Amino acid sequence: MSKDPTRTQAMLAKCHDCTGHYHDGKDDCEVTKCPLYKWMPYRKLEPDFEWAEYNPRSKGLVSKEETKRDFTPEQKEAMAKRLEAARERRYHADLQDSGVEDNE
C-alpha cells in the first residue's frame, strides 16, 4: 500500500525533477518565475509573479496570456459545431452502450 506524498514532499520532488535530478534542495535554483519558488527555503531572490494573475475560477495563479482569449465569430461558430458533434456522438454511444434503440 503506497502512501501519498505530503505537500512538502511533492514540492521538493518537483524541484528535483525540474533541475534534472541534480538539485538537493539546499541551493537556490534561481527560477524566480516558478510558482513554487516562493516557498523555497534557500532562495536568494524574490519571486517574480509579473507573468501571472489570479484566476477566481481555479483559485490560483495562471499565465496572463492563458486568461485572455479573443475568438473571431468564425472560430466561435466552428467551436460550437465541434461541440455539438461531440455531444451527438456521445449521446449515440451512450444509447448503444445501454442497449436502447435510437429513434432518430
SVG drawing of the C-alpha trace seen along z (x, -y; Angstrom):
<svg xmlns="http://www.w3.org/2000/svg" viewBox="-38 -42 61 46">
<polyline fill="none" stroke="black" stroke-width="0.4" points="0.0,0.0 1.6,-3.3 1.2,-6.4 0.5,-9.7 3.3,-12.3 2.9,-15.3 2.6,-18.7 6.2,-19.5 7.4,-16.2 5.6,-16.9 7.1,-20.4 10.6,-19.1 10.1,-16.3 9.0,-18.9 12.2,-20.9 14.3,-17.8 12.6,-16.9 12.8,-20.4 16.6,-20.6 17.3,-17.3 17.5,-15.2 20.6,-17.2 19.1,-19.6 19.4,-18.6 17.2,-21.5 20.0,-23.3 20.9,-25.7 18.8,-28.4 17.7,-27.3 17.0,-31.0 14.0,-30.1 12.0,-33.1 9.0,-32.5 8.4,-29.1 5.1,-29.0 6.9,-27.1 9.9,-29.5 8.1,-31.5 8.4,-28.6 11.9,-27.6 13.8,-27.7 17.2,-28.7 16.1,-31.3 18.2,-34.4 15.9,-36.3 12.4,-37.5 9.7,-35.5 8.6,-37.1 4.9,-36.9 4.5,-39.6 3.7,-36.9 0.7,-35.7 -2.7,-36.9 -5.2,-35.5 -7.9,-33.3 -11.1,-33.2 -12.3,-30.0 -9.3,-28.0 -8.5,-30.0 -4.8,-30.2 -2.3,-32.0 -2.4,-31.5 -0.5,-33.0 -1.9,-36.3 -1.7,-35.0 -3.9,-32.0 -6.7,-34.1 -7.2,-36.4 -8.6,-34.7 -10.3,-36.5 -12.1,-34.4 -13.4,-35.6 -17.1,-34.9 -16.0,-32.2 -13.9,-30.5 -16.8,-30.6 -19.1,-29.1 -16.6,-26.3 -16.1,-25.5 -19.9,-25.4 -20.2,-22.9 -17.5,-20.7 -19.1,-20.7 -22.5,-19.8 -21.0,-17.0 -19.1,-15.6 -22.3,-15.7 -24.2,-14.0 -21.5,-11.2 -21.5,-10.8 -25.4,-10.6 -25.4,-7.9 -22.5,-6.0 -24.4,-6.1 -27.6,-4.8 -25.6,-2.0 -24.0,-1.1 -27.3,-1.0 -28.9,1.2 -31.7,-1.4 -32.7,-1.9 -32.2,-5.3 -35.4,-6.6 -33.8,-9.4"/>
</svg>
